Amino acid sequence: MRKSIATVSLSGSLSEKLTAIAAAGFDGVEIFENDLIGSPLSPEEVRARAADLGLTIDLYQPFRDVEAVPEDVFAANLLRAERKFAVMERLGADLMLVCSSVSPQAADDDALAAAQLRRLAERAAAHGIRIAYEALAWGRHVHTYDHAWRIVRAADHPALGTCLDSFHILSRGSDPQGIEDIPGEKIFFLQLADAPLMAMDVLQWSRHYRCFPGQGGFDVAGLVRHAVRAGYTGPLSLEVFNDVFRQADAGRTAVDALRSLIGLEEAAELTTPPAPVVPTGFAFAELAAVDSEPVRATLTALGFARTGRHSRKPVELWEQGAARILLNAAGADRREGPALVALGLETPAPEAAARRAESLLAPVVPRHRTPQDVPLDAVAAPDGTELFFCRTADPEHAHWTDDFTPAPDGMPRPPQAAPDSRSTTAPAAALSHIDHVALTQPWHHFDEASLFYRSVLGLRPDASLDLADPYGLFRSRAFTGPGSGAASDRGTGTGTATGKGPARGVEGGLRIALNVAPGPGDRDVRPQHIALATDDIVATARRIRARGAALLPIPGNYYDDLQARYDLPAETLATLRELGILYDRDEYGEFHHCYTATVGRVFFEIVQRTGGYRGYGAGNATVRLAAQHTA
């Protein structure tokens, strides 16, 4: 289906918006009246500019407060409409959006509303223009789509139809099933927006918190399916009022918008883009550091061994179990210190994963490689993190580690494990694999990143959380793949974190947590972190401390509160207090975790999952954040 977007969805001047919309690949545009009024371009110039960019003008909007009013008021409304029709003719637009009235002069009289809308449609038809009547969720008397359709049906004019808006329908909890009772030819336009589920005034919700499909909590795809079954053949058009989007770069917002429509078409079963290839785990995490000694010291204390060096680049390979860290001496920002710049994602089909990413407009990372290099496809995530699609152990294909030669002072690289396997013979206090990675997002790109990881990689989103920081709130949302803690993936471990036995919890899978950074006025740069799994966190913490690495100190008040909340044995509580280990539990199991000191923009978390625990210790985030601020 053709794809369109309202100019109100983007930032910038009308000319800038049109350029961004066309560059992203849209077919058409809705001209929001305020954008035209504020533009130095004449309607004829806007029409020519859109045509030069390959865009059709699909809708002119909005025309407000027209129907069910006293006759003298309606006469003035018709005069106002005639002037707008003249503007539309100059624009080359032939469809006008009319919103249900919010005027206190409007009467609760469907017959009057239908009669006046018919008269408006007659005037419009004389100019070759049609009217799409939309029920605003906060309309004075008409605020549901089925009510608006009853009025349109009663008016019975070929130039009058209805506009369906997913936000107005779904925010009121209306059942979209009834859309299928509307003849497709009378659905003149379909406007789409998602939104987070919130308990607030619907007008404020609409004006500030709409987002692109796939970024919120509405079943927009289901609504689209109903419209298509009814026979709708017009464009899928985005109309999103969002404070963040209207401050962000118009170009990348437009790309994000088109990505949402591509994903929406797939979810609504209208198209079949390349299927997602969900990553099965982490192949590596790459850190960039001009001064790499602090990172080397931390990795050594964590028990990693330097096992290889890249054959052509200043990159070192550090390994422990199936956990692999690349240390890159090039490309880091000297002012910020070590930073997490890339992730290797294990996948059985890298080429298919790359095709999926490109079909959803993920930018391909250009790579300079020799014929001897192992081919690796990579795309850039919204925050710039490079994502490499790595083939899991397969004797018929080269492995990405083949680009590394053994380090002279390092330990031999262990044999490659089978996909998703974890060693069951690792020594006590060893780290086995990367459990999850937390990536900090710029405040204005959080929704974009959420859609990216959901649609491009096929990861499942968890609920969005607001976590308390000593200096405000920050938002966090986790995305997981198969084997990362879903009900069907629960482990059965029964061990404890006291060093008295193994605790084989949920293993494997991919977990990525996205955290929103502070606003642009805050100079603080929130670090990112890599969580490493162990079966014995107590022994691991003791070993790290013995090797000279600092673990994040946790206030004693936390353990007093922990004692009040959970019936932990006194010996266990004393051990947790001594080592700065935090504790959480859910209905599936237990979670123990502790943190290293931050180096540059990176710190490490050591985690132990027992019995299928599914979370990330979110209840402890406030304590950890406070400790990091005072460390």
C-alpha positions in Angstrom: 0.0 0.0 0.0 1.1 3.6 -0.6 2.7 5.2 2.4 2.1 8.8 3.6 2.9 11.0 6.6 1.5 14.2 8.1 3.9 17.1 8.2 3.0 17.7 11.8 4.9 14.5 12.6 8.3 16.1 11.9 10.4 19.0 13.0 11.5 21.9 10.8 10.1 24.1 8.1 7.6 22.8 5.6 10.3 22.6 2.9 12.6 20.7 5.3 9.9 18.3 6.1 9.0 17.6 2.5 12.7 16.9 1.7 13.0 14.5 4.7 9.8 12.7 3.8 10.8 12.2 0.2 14.4 11.1 1.1 13.0 8.5 3.5 11.0 6.9 0.7 7.4 8.0 1.4 4.9 8.2 -1.5 2.8 11.0 -0.2 2.2 13.6 2.5 -0.6 15.2 4.5 -0.2 19.0 4.6 -0.9 20.2 8.2 -2.5 23.7 7.8 -0.1 25.4 10.4 2.9 24.2 8.4 1.5 25.8 5.2 0.5 29.0 7.0 4.0 29.4 8.4 5.8 28.7 5.2 7.2 31.4 2.9 6.3 29.1 -0.1 3.1 29.8 -1.9 0.6 26.9 -2.3 1.7 26.6 -6.0 5.4 26.4 -4.9 4.6 23.7 -2.3 2.7 21.8 -5.0 5.7 22.0 -7.3 8.2 21.2 -4.6 6.2 18.0 -3.6 6.0 17.0 -7.3 9.7 17.5 -7.8 10.3 15.2 -4.8 7.9 12.6 -6.1 5.3 13.2 -3.4 1.6 13.4 -3.8 -0.4 15.6 -1.5 -2.9 13.1 -0.1 -4.7 15.3 2.5 -5.1 18.8 3.7 -6.0 19.1 7.4 -7.6 20.0 9.7 -10.9 21.8 9.2 -12.6 22.2 12.6 -15.9 22.9 14.2 -18.2 22.9 11.2 -21.2 20.8 11.8 -24.4 20.8 14.0 -24.2 24.5 14.6 -26.8 27.3 14.3 -27.5 28.4 10.7 -25.7 31.7 10.9 -22.6 30.0 12.3 -22.8 27.4 9.5 -23.0 30.0 6.9 -19.8 31.5 8.1 -18.3 28.0 8.2 -19.2 27.5 4.5 -17.5 30.8 3.6 -14.4 29.7 5.6 -14.5 26.3 3.8 -14.7 28.0 0.3 -11.5 29.9 1.1 -9.8 26.6 2.1 -11.0 24.9 -1.0 -9.3 27.6 -3.0 -6.1 27.0 -1.2 -6.4 23.3 -1.8 -6.9 23.8 -5.5 -3.7 25.8 -5.6 -2.0 23.0 -3.7 -3.3 20.2 -5.9 -5.0 18.5 -2.9 -8.4 16.9 -3.3 -9.2 15.6 0.1 -9.9 17.6 3.2 -10.0 16.3 6.8 -12.9 17.6 8.9 -12.8 16.8 12.6 -15.9 16.3 14.7 -16.8 19.5 16.5 -15.6 20.5 19.9 -17.4 23.9 19.8 -19.8 24.7 22.6 -22.2 25.9 19.9 -22.5 22.4 18.4 -25.8 20.6 19.2 -26.3 17.0 20.0 -28.3 16.5 16.8 -27.1 13.9 14.3 -29.7 14.8 11.7 -28.5 18.4 11.7 -24.8 17.3 11.6 -25.6 15.0 8.6 -27.5 17.8 6.7 -24.8 20.3 7.2 -22.0 17.9 6.3 -23.9 17.1 3.1 -24.1 20.8 2.2 -20.4 21.1 2.9 -19.7 18.1 0.6 -21.8 19.6 -2.2 -19.6 22.7 -2.0 -16.5 20.6 -2.0 -17.6 18.5 -4.9 -17.9 21.7 -7.0 -14.2 22.1 -6.6 -13.3 18.5 -7.2 -12.7 18.0 -3.5 -13.9 15.3 -1.1 -14.5 15.5 2.7 -13.2 12.9 5.2 -15.1 13.2 8.5 -13.2 12.1 11.5 -14.4 11.5 15.1 -12.0 13.2 17.6 -11.7 11.1 20.7 -12.6 14.3 22.7 -15.3 15.5 20.3 -18.2 17.4 22.0 -20.9 15.0 20.8 -19.2 12.8 18.2 -16.2 11.0 19.6 -16.3 7.4 18.2 -15.7 6.2 14.7 -19.0 4.3 14.4 -21.0 7.4 15.4 -19.1 9.4 12.7 -19.9 6.7 10.2 -23.6 6.8 11.1 -23.7 10.6 10.3 -21.8 10.1 7.0 -24.2 7.4 6.0 -27.2 9.5 6.8 -25.7 12.5 4.8 -25.4 10.2 1.8 -23.2 12.2 -0.5 -20.5 10.7 -2.8 -18.0 13.4 -1.8 -18.4 12.7 1.9 -16.7 9.7 3.6 -15.0 9.0 6.9 -11.5 9.1 8.1 -10.4 6.5 10.5 -7.7 7.4 13.0 -6.1 4.6 15.1 -5.4 6.8 18.1 -8.9 8.2 18.3 -10.3 4.7 18.0 -8.0 2.8 20.3 -7.5 5.4 23.0 -11.2 5.2 23.8 -11.1 1.4 23.8 -13.5 1.2 20.9 -13.8 -2.2 19.2 -12.2 -1.8 15.7 -14.1 -4.9 14.5 -17.0 -2.7 13.4 -14.7 -1.1 10.8 -15.5 -4.1 8.6 -19.1 -2.9 8.4 -18.1 0.3 6.7 -18.0 0.0 2.8 -14.4 0.3 1.8 -15.1 3.1 -0.7 -16.5 5.2 2.1 -13.3 5.0 4.1 -11.6 8.0 2.5 -8.5 8.0 4.6 -6.6 6.0 7.3 -4.4 7.8 9.8 -2.2 5.8 12.0 -0.5 6.4 15.3 0.5 4.3 18.3 0.9 5.4 21.9 2.1 4.2 25.3 -0.7 3.0 27.5 -1.3 5.8 29.9 -4.1 6.9 32.3 -4.5 10.6 31.5 -6.7 13.1 29.7 -7.1 11.8 26.1 -6.4 15.3 24.6 -3.1 15.7 26.3 -2.3 12.1 25.6 -2.9 12.7 21.9 -1.1 16.0 21.6 2.1 14.9 23.3 2.6 11.2 23.5 1.6 9.6 20.2 4.4 7.5 18.6 4.9 5.5 15.5 3.3 2.0 15.1 5.3 -0.6 17.0 6.6 1.9 19.6 3.5 1.9 21.9 0.9 -0.4 23.3 -2.0 -0.2 20.7 -2.9 -3.0 18.3 -2.5 -0.8 15.2 -1.9 -3.8 13.0 -5.2 -5.3 14.0 -7.0 -2.1 13.1 -5.3 -2.0 9.7 -6.4 -5.5 9.0 -10.0 -4.6 9.7 -9.8 -1.6 7.3 -8.3 -3.7 4.6 -11.0 -6.3 5.0 -13.6 -3.6 4.7 -12.1 -2.8 1.3 -9.9 0.2 2.1 -7.3 0.8 -0.7 -5.9 4.2 0.2 -2.6 5.0 1.7 -1.3 4.1 5.2 -0.6 7.5 6.7 1.1 8.5 9.9 -0.2 11.4 12.0 1.9 11.6 15.1 1.9 14.5 17.6 5.0 14.0 19.7 7.0 16.6 21.6 10.3 14.6 21.1 9.8 14.0 17.4 9.1 17.7 16.8 12.5 18.5 18.2 14.5 15.7 16.6 16.2 15.6 13.3 13.5 15.4 10.6 15.6 13.1 8.4 16.1 10.3 10.8 12.6 10.7 12.2 11.2 10.2 8.7 13.3 7.0 8.3 12.0 5.8 11.6 8.5 6.5 10.5 8.8 4.6 7.3 10.4 1.7 9.2 7.4 1.6 11.4 5.0 1.3 8.4 7.1 -1.5 6.8 6.9 -3.3 10.1 3.2 -2.5 10.4 2.5 -4.0 6.9 4.2 -7.1 7.9 2.3 -7.4 11.2 -0.9 -6.8 9.4 0.0 -9.5 6.9 -0.1 -7.1 4.0 3.5 -7.8 2.9 6.2 -10.4 3.5 9.6 -8.8 3.9 12.6 -11.0 4.7 11.7 -12.8 7.9 13.5 -11.8 11.1 16.5 -13.9 12.1 16.4 -13.6 15.8 20.0 -13.6 17.3 20.7 -16.6 19.6 23.2 -14.9 21.8 26.2 -12.6 22.0 29.3 -13.4 20.0 31.3 -10.5 21.5 31.1 -7.0 22.9 33.6 -4.5 21.5 35.1 -1.8 23.6 37.1 1.1 22.1 39.7 2.8 24.2 42.7 4.9 23.3 44.2 4.2 26.8 43.3 0.6 27.1 45.3 -0.2 30.2 42.4 0.4 32.7 40.2 -1.9 30.7 42.9 -4.5 30.5 43.4 -4.4 34.3 39.6 -4.8 34.8 39.4 -7.7 32.3 42.3 -9.4 34.0 40.7 -9.1 37.4 37.5 -10.5 36.0 39.4 -13.6 34.9 39.6 -12.9 31.2 42.7 -13.9 29.2 44.0 -12.1 26.1 43.9 -14.9 23.6 44.4 -13.2 20.2 45.2 -10.1 18.2 43.5 -9.1 14.9 45.7 -9.8 11.9 45.4 -6.2 10.6 43.8 -4.0 13.2 44.7 -2.8 16.7 42.1 -5.1 18.2 42.7 -7.7 21.0 40.5 -10.7 21.8 39.9 -11.4 25.5 38.0 -14.6 26.5 36.6 -16.5 29.4 34.2 -19.4 28.8 31.9 -18.2 26.0 32.2 -14.6 27.0 34.4 -12.6 24.5 35.4 -9.0 24.7 37.2 -7.2 21.9 39.4 -4.3 22.9 39.9 -1.8 20.1 42.7 0.8 20.4 41.3 3.0 17.6 38.3 5.2 17.2 37.5 6.0 20.9 36.7 9.5 22.1 39.6 10.6 24.3 37.3 12.8 26.4 35.0 10.0 27.3 37.4 7.1 27.7 36.5 3.5 27.0 33.2 3.0 25.4 31.0 0.1 24.1 30.9 0.5 20.3 29.9 -2.8 18.8 28.1 -6.0 19.5 28.5 -9.4 17.7 25.2 -11.2 17.5 25.3 -14.9 17.1 23.0 -16.0 14.2 22.8 -19.1 12.1 22.1 -17.1 9.0 24.1 -13.8 8.8 23.2 -13.0 5.2 19.5 -13.4 5.9 19.8 -11.3 9.1 21.5 -8.5 7.0 18.8 -8.7 4.3 16.1 -8.3 7.0 17.9 -5.3 8.5 18.4 -3.6 5.2 14.7 -4.1 4.3 13.8 -2.2 7.4 16.1 0.7 6.5 19.0 -0.1 8.9 22.1 1.7 7.7 24.8 -0.7 6.5 28.2 -0.2 8.2 30.8 0.1 5.5 33.8 -2.1 6.1 37.2 -2.3 4.5 38.4 -5.8 4.4 40.9 -7.9 2.5 40.0 -11.2 0.7 41.6 -13.0 3.6 39.2 -11.5 6.2 36.1 -13.4 7.4 33.1 -11.7 5.8 30.9 -10.0 8.4 27.8 -8.0 7.7 27.0 -5.2 10.1 24.4 -2.5 10.5 24.2 0.5 12.8 21.7 0.8 15.6 20.1 4.2 16.2 22.7 5.2 18.9 25.5 4.3 16.5 26.4 0.9 18.1 27.5 -1.4 15.3 25.8 -4.8 15.2 27.7 -7.6 13.5 25.9 -10.7 12.4 28.2 -13.6 13.3 27.6 -17.2 12.3 27.5 -19.6 15.2 30.0 -22.5 15.3 29.7 -24.2 11.9 32.5 -26.3 10.5 31.5 -25.5 7.0 31.9 -21.8 7.4 34.7 -19.5 8.6 34.3 -18.2 12.2 34.8 -14.6 13.0 37.6 -15.5 15.4 39.7 -16.8 12.5 40.7 -13.1 11.9 42.7 -13.3 15.1 46.1 -14.8 15.6 47.1 -16.2 19.0 48.5 -13.5 21.3 52.2 -14.2 22.2 51.5 -13.6 25.9 48.0 -15.0 25.9 46.4 -18.4 26.6 45.4 -20.7 23.7 41.9 -19.9 22.4 39.5 -22.6 23.4 37.7 -24.7 20.8 34.5 -23.2 19.4 31.4 -24.3 21.2 28.2 -25.4 19.5 25.5 -22.7 19.3 24.0 -21.7 22.6 26.1 -24.2 24.5 27.7 -23.4 27.9 30.5 -25.3 29.5 29.4 -27.4 32.4 33.0 -28.1 33.5 34.1 -24.4 34.0 36.1 -23.9 37.2 34.5 -22.3 40.2 34.3 -18.5 40.2 34.4 -18.5 36.3 32.3 -16.3 34.1 30.5 -18.3 31.5 28.9 -15.9 28.9 27.5 -12.5 28.4 24.1 -12.4 30.1 22.9 -9.1 28.8 24.1 -5.7 27.6 22.6 -2.3 28.6 22.8 0.4 26.0 22.2 4.1 26.8 20.1 5.9 24.3 20.0 9.6 23.6 16.8 10.9 25.2 15.2 11.8 21.8 16.0 8.4 20.2 14.6 6.0 22.7 11.4 5.2 20.8 13.4 4.8 17.6 15.7 2.3 19.3 12.8 0.4 20.7 11.3 0.0 17.3 14.6 -0.9 15.8 15.4 -3.8 18.1 11.8 -5.1 17.9 11.4 -4.9 14.1 14.9 -5.4 12.7 16.1 -8.1 15.1 12.8 -9.6 16.0 13.3 -9.3 19.8 10.4 -9.3 22.2 9.9 -6.1 24.2 9.3 -6.2 28.0 7.3 -3.5 29.8 8.9 -0.1 29.9 10.1 0.9 33.4 10.7 4.3 35.0 13.6 3.9 37.5 14.5 6.4 40.2 17.9 8.1 39.9 19.2 10.5 42.6 18.8 13.3 40.1 15.5 12.3 38.4 14.0 9.4 36.6 15.3 7.4 33.7 13.4 5.0 31.4 14.4 1.5 30.7 13.1 -1.3 28.5 14.5 -4.8 27.9 14.3 -6.7 24.6 14.8 -10.5 24.6 15.2 -13.4 22.2 14.3 -17.0 22.5 16.0 -18.8 25.4 16.2 -15.5 27.5 13.7 -16.3 30.2 10.3 -16.8 28.6 8.0 -19.2 30.4 9.0 -22.0 28.1 12.7 -21.3 28.7 12.7 -21.4 32.5 15.6 -23.2 34.1 15.3 -25.7 36.9 18.4 -24.8 39.0 18.1 -25.1 42.7 21.5 -23.9 43.8 22.2 -20.8 45.9 24.6 -17.9 45.7 26.5 -18.9 48.8 29.2 -20.9 47.1 27.7 -24.2 48.2 26.7 -25.5 44.8 26.0 -24.7 41.2 23.0 -22.6 40.2 22.2 -23.4 36.6 19.6 -20.8 35.7 18.2 -19.6 32.4 21.1 -19.6 29.9 21.5 -18.6 26.3 19.4 -16.2 24.3 19.9 -12.5 23.8 19.0 -9.8 26.2 19.5 -6.1 25.5 18.3 -3.4 27.9 17.8 0.1 26.5 18.1 3.0 29.0 17.3 6.6 28.2 20.0 9.1 28.8 19.5 12.4 30.7 18.1 15.4 28.7 20.4 17.5 26.6 20.9 20.0 29.4 22.5 17.4 31.7 26.2 17.1 31.3 26.2 13.7 33.0 26.9 10.9 30.5 25.3 7.8 31.8 27.6 4.8 31.2 26.8 1.5 29.5 27.4 -1.9 30.9 28.1 -5.5 30.1 26.6 -8.2 32.4 28.6 -11.4 32.7 27.1 -14.6 34.0 28.5 -16.9 36.7 27.4 -19.9 38.5 29.0 -18.8 41.8 28.9 -15.1 42.3 30.3 -15.2 45.8 33.5 -17.0 44.7 33.7 -14.7 41.6 33.4 -11.6 43.7 36.1 -12.8 46.1 38.4 -13.5 43.2 37.8 -10.2 41.6 38.6 -8.4 44.8 41.6 -10.5 45.4 43.0 -9.5 42.0 42.7 -5.8 42.9 39.5 -4.7 41.1 37.1 -2.4 42.9 33.5 -3.6 43.3 30.9 -0.9 43.7 30.3 -0.3 47.4 26.6 -0.7 48.5 25.3 1.2 51.5 24.6 -0.8 54.6 21.0 0.6 54.7 20.3 -1.5 51.6 21.0 -4.8 53.5 19.0 -3.7 56.5 16.1 -3.2 54.1 16.9 -6.5 52.4 16.7 -8.3 55.7 13.2 -6.8 56.3 11.9 -7.7 52.9 13.3 -11.3 52.5 13.8 -14.1 54.9 17.4 -14.7 54.0 19.7 -16.7 56.3 21.9 -14.5 58.4 25.1 -16.1 57.0 23.9 -15.4 53.4 23.0 -11.8 54.3 26.3 -11.2 55.9 28.1 -12.5 52.8 26.1 -10.3 50.5 26.8 -7.3 52.7 30.5 -8.0 52.8 30.9 -8.3 49.0 28.4 -5.7 47.9 26.1 -8.2 46.2 22.5 -7.2 45.5 19.6 -9.6 45.6 16.2 -9.9 43.9 13.7 -12.7 43.3 10.6 -13.3 41.2 8.1 -16.1 40.9 10.6 -18.2 38.9 13.8 -17.8 40.8 16.5 -15.6 42.4 19.0 -13.1 41.1 22.3 -12.0 42.6 24.4 -9.3 41.0 27.3 -6.9 41.7 29.2 -4.3 39.8 32.7 -3.2 39.0 33.8 0.4 39.2 33.2 2.4 36.0 36.0 2.8 33.5 35.4 5.6 31.1 31.8 5.0 30.0 31.7 1.3 30.7 31.3 -0.9 33.8 30.7 -4.7 34.2 27.9 -6.4 36.1 28.4 -9.9 37.4 25.1 -11.8 37.6 23.9 -15.2 38.8 20.4 -16.4 37.8 18.9 -19.2 39.8 15.8 -21.3 39.0 14.7 -19.4 35.9 14.7 -15.8 37.1 13.6 -13.6 34.3 14.4 -10.0 35.2 17.4 -7.7 35.7 17.2 -6.7 39.3 15.2 -3.5 38.4 14.2 -3.1 42.1 17.9 -2.5 42.9 18.5 0.1 40.2 18.0 3.0 42.5 20.6 1.7 44.9 23.1 1.0 42.2 22.6 4.4 40.6 23.0 6.2 43.9 26.2 4.2 44.7 27.6 5.1 41.3 27.0 8.8 41.8 28.9 8.7 45.1 31.6 6.3 44.2 
